């Protein structure tokens, strides 16, 4: 398992990608938006999203945000 702490400015993020393992995305501070296969998930601070292997996703910070990613 890898843990990655990401700090995004508003509008920053990661473009569409997928991984071979389960992924959790937890917004620690700020607000972000995740998109997967046409579904959009607003993610305020404290929210957690779990993705199964192979699900394409992206994340964009709506406000400056700190996000914990585990793969």
N, C-alpha and C positions, 0 to 999 in steps of 0.2 A: 504494500500500500504506500502510496505517495500522498503527502499533504502539501498543498501549495497555497500560500497566502497572496492574494492579488489585491492591489490598490489601483482603482480606476478613477480617473477624472470623469466628470459628467461627459457622456458621449463615447467614452472609451469602452473597450471590451475585447472579446475574442470572436473571430468570424466562424462561420459554419464549419464544424468538424465532428468527428466521432472517435470513440476509443473502443478497445477490445474488452474492457472490463466495466464493472459497475462504476458509476460516478455519483458523488453527492456534491451538491452546490449549496452552501449556506451563506446567506448574506449577514454579515456581522454588523456593519454600519452602512447607512445610506439606503438607496433603493435601486434595484436593477430590474431588467426584463429578460427572461429566457424565452427562446423560440425553438420549438421542436416540431418538425413535420406539419407546419401550418398552425400549430397551437401556440398561443402566447401566454406566458405566465408572469404576472406582476409579482415581484419579489421584494417586499419591504424588509427592513432589518428584522432578523429573527426567523425568517422563512428558510425552509430547507426543501430541496428538490432532489429526488433520487431518479437516476436514469439507468436503464438496462443497457447491456453491451450493444454497441453498434448504432445507437440512436444518435442521429445528427442533431446538433444543437449549436446555438450561439448565445452569447450574453452581451448585453449593453447596459452600461451604468446610466440610470436616469439622473442621478445626483452623484457627487463624489461617493465612492463606495469601497468597502473592504469586504472581500469575498474569500471564503475558505473552500477550496476545491480538494476533494479526496478521490483518488483513482486507485 
